[in-house]
Amino acid sequence: LTGTLQWSRRSDGWRVGLPDFTWRAAGTQGRGSVSLDLPGEAGQSPVLDLSANFGADDVLRLKPFIPKVWHDNLDQWLTRSILGGSVSNGDLAIHGPLADFPFHQNPSGSWKLDFDVNDVKLVYHPDWPEIDGIHARLSFAGNGLGIRADSGSTEGAHVDKASARIADFHDALLQADASVSG
């Protein structure tokens, strides 16, 4: 991690931040800015302002960073189902009181994670064939996920395009549509 740490006393607490930082760790690299407002009054939530752009040579190295606020079943599925790939470009933005994260029940802030994956290997279900060579854009926001893929293959069939959406992880309803040839 490289950056200049800044902190200042404010009328309502402290602000700590890295206005421009870079990192290279755990197979990822990126750049961003972050500030954290620490309130002076007990019972108030710290407020995070984070923006980062990143990439990862191996998506498997990102698994330990799966948010702990997600349901255990989703965490287990991601761990079991994603067998390889890379992130060519990712953008993360979190703005708001940390106590309200991921802001779907209390919209006092926002968070968004968008990233482009390449050559992903996925086993959606243990009884189904794996899908190789997936190139897709994943967009997490609030408590949901949207996916748009433009390639992949499974058992000789080519995925021309596909989309999937989980509007709310709490409901766990997956809506998917795909066009396959071959």
C-alpha positions as CSV (number, residue, x, y, z in Angstrom):
1,L,0.0,0.0,0.0
2,T,1.4,3.4,-1.0
3,G,-0.2,6.7,-0.1
4,T,-0.1,9.6,2.2
5,L,-2.2,9.3,5.3
6,Q,-4.0,12.5,6.3
7,W,-6.0,13.2,9.4
8,S,-7.7,16.3,10.8
9,R,-9.8,17.3,13.7
10,R,-13.2,18.6,12.7
11,S,-16.0,20.2,14.7
12,D,-17.9,16.9,14.7
13,G,-15.0,14.4,15.1
14,W,-12.0,13.3,13.1
15,R,-11.4,12.6,9.4
16,V,-8.8,10.1,8.4
17,G,-8.0,9.5,4.8
18,L,-5.7,8.5,1.9
19,P,-6.7,10.9,-0.9
20,D,-4.6,9.0,-3.4
21,F,-3.4,5.4,-2.8
22,T,-2.2,2.5,-4.8
23,W,-1.8,-1.2,-3.8
24,R,-0.5,-4.5,-5.0
25,A,-1.4,-7.4,-2.7
26,A,-3.0,-10.8,-2.8
27,G,-2.9,-11.0,-6.6
28,T,-4.7,-7.6,-7.0
29,Q,-3.5,-4.1,-8.0
30,G,-5.3,-0.8,-8.0
31,R,-5.6,2.8,-7.1
32,G,-8.2,4.8,-5.2
33,S,-9.1,7.3,-2.5
34,V,-10.6,6.9,0.9
35,S,-11.7,9.0,3.8
36,L,-13.4,7.9,7.0
37,D,-15.2,10.4,9.2
38,L,-15.1,9.3,12.8
39,P,-17.9,11.0,14.8
40,G,-17.2,12.7,18.1
41,E,-20.4,11.5,19.7
42,A,-21.0,8.0,20.9
43,G,-23.6,6.0,19.0
44,Q,-23.0,7.6,15.7
45,S,-21.6,5.5,12.8
46,P,-18.4,6.3,11.0
47,V,-19.0,7.5,7.5
48,L,-16.9,6.0,4.7
49,D,-16.1,7.6,1.3
50,L,-14.2,5.1,-0.8
51,S,-13.6,4.9,-4.6
52,A,-11.2,2.4,-6.1
53,N,-10.3,0.9,-9.5
54,F,-8.6,-2.5,-9.5
55,G,-7.7,-5.6,-11.4
56,A,-6.8,-9.2,-10.4
57,D,-4.9,-11.8,-12.3
58,D,-6.7,-14.7,-10.4
59,V,-10.3,-14.4,-9.2
60,L,-9.7,-17.2,-6.7
61,R,-7.4,-14.9,-4.7
62,L,-10.4,-12.5,-4.2
63,K,-12.6,-15.1,-2.4
64,P,-11.4,-14.1,1.1
65,F,-12.7,-10.6,0.4
66,I,-16.3,-11.6,-0.1
67,P,-18.4,-9.3,2.1
68,K,-19.3,-11.0,5.4
69,V,-22.8,-9.3,5.3
70,W,-23.8,-11.7,2.5
71,H,-25.8,-14.8,3.3
72,D,-23.7,-17.9,4.0
73,N,-25.3,-19.8,1.1
74,L,-24.1,-17.1,-1.3
75,D,-20.6,-17.2,0.1
76,Q,-20.6,-21.0,-0.1
77,W,-21.9,-21.0,-3.7
78,L,-19.3,-18.4,-4.8
79,T,-16.5,-20.4,-3.1
80,R,-17.7,-23.7,-4.7
81,S,-18.7,-22.5,-8.1
82,I,-16.0,-20.1,-9.3
83,L,-13.0,-22.2,-10.4
84,G,-10.8,-19.6,-12.2
85,G,-10.6,-16.4,-14.2
86,S,-9.3,-12.8,-14.0
87,V,-10.6,-9.3,-13.4
88,S,-9.5,-6.9,-16.1
89,N,-11.1,-3.9,-14.6
90,G,-13.1,-3.2,-11.5
91,D,-14.6,-0.2,-9.8
92,L,-15.7,0.0,-6.2
93,A,-17.5,2.9,-4.6
94,I,-18.9,3.0,-1.0
95,H,-20.3,6.2,0.4
96,G,-22.2,6.5,3.6
97,P,-22.5,5.4,7.3
98,L,-20.9,2.0,7.8
99,A,-23.7,1.0,10.2
100,D,-26.2,1.1,7.3
101,F,-24.1,-0.9,4.8
102,P,-25.1,-2.2,2.2
103,F,-27.7,0.5,2.3
104,H,-30.6,-1.5,0.9
105,Q,-32.7,-1.3,4.2
106,N,-31.6,2.3,5.0
107,P,-30.7,4.3,1.9
108,S,-28.4,6.7,3.8
109,G,-25.6,5.9,1.4
110,S,-24.6,3.8,-1.6
111,W,-22.3,1.1,-2.7
112,K,-21.5,-0.3,-6.1
113,L,-19.0,-2.8,-7.3
114,D,-18.7,-3.3,-11.1
115,F,-16.1,-5.5,-12.6
116,D,-15.2,-7.2,-15.9
117,V,-14.2,-10.8,-15.7
118,N,-12.3,-12.9,-18.4
119,D,-11.8,-16.6,-18.9
120,V,-13.9,-17.5,-15.9
121,K,-14.6,-21.2,-15.2
122,L,-17.9,-21.7,-13.5
123,V,-19.8,-24.7,-12.1
124,Y,-23.2,-23.4,-11.4
125,H,-24.5,-26.6,-9.9
126,P,-22.4,-29.8,-9.0
127,D,-24.6,-31.9,-11.3
128,W,-24.3,-29.5,-14.3
129,P,-21.4,-29.2,-16.7
130,E,-18.9,-26.4,-16.2
131,I,-19.0,-23.3,-18.3
132,D,-15.5,-22.1,-19.6
133,G,-14.2,-18.9,-21.1
134,I,-16.8,-16.6,-19.6
135,H,-16.4,-13.0,-20.3
136,A,-18.8,-10.9,-18.4
137,R,-19.6,-7.7,-16.5
138,L,-20.8,-8.1,-12.9
139,S,-22.6,-5.2,-11.1
140,F,-23.3,-5.4,-7.4
141,A,-25.4,-2.6,-5.9
142,G,-27.3,-2.5,-2.7
143,N,-28.2,-6.1,-1.9
144,G,-28.4,-7.4,-5.5
145,L,-26.3,-8.5,-8.5
146,G,-26.7,-8.1,-12.3
147,I,-24.5,-10.0,-14.8
148,R,-24.1,-9.6,-18.5
149,A,-22.0,-12.1,-20.4
150,D,-21.0,-12.1,-24.0
151,S,-19.1,-15.4,-24.3
152,G,-18.6,-18.8,-22.7
153,S,-18.8,-22.4,-23.7
154,T,-20.1,-25.7,-22.3
155,E,-19.8,-29.2,-23.8
156,G,-19.4,-27.8,-27.3
157,A,-22.1,-25.2,-27.1
158,H,-21.2,-21.5,-27.3
159,V,-22.9,-18.9,-25.1
160,D,-23.5,-15.9,-27.4
161,K,-24.9,-13.8,-24.7
162,A,-26.4,-14.2,-21.2
163,S,-27.8,-12.1,-18.4
164,A,-28.7,-12.9,-14.9
165,R,-30.1,-10.9,-12.0
166,I,-30.6,-11.3,-8.3
167,A,-32.6,-8.3,-7.2
168,D,-32.1,-9.0,-3.5
169,F,-29.8,-11.6,-2.0
170,H,-32.3,-12.0,0.9
171,D,-34.9,-13.4,-1.5
172,A,-32.4,-15.4,-3.5
173,L,-34.5,-15.3,-6.7
174,L,-32.3,-15.7,-9.8
175,Q,-33.6,-14.5,-13.1
176,A,-31.5,-15.7,-16.1
177,D,-31.7,-15.6,-19.9
178,A,-29.1,-16.9,-22.4
179,S,-28.6,-17.4,-26.1
180,V,-26.6,-20.5,-26.9
181,S,-25.5,-21.9,-30.3
182,G,-23.8,-25.1,-31.3
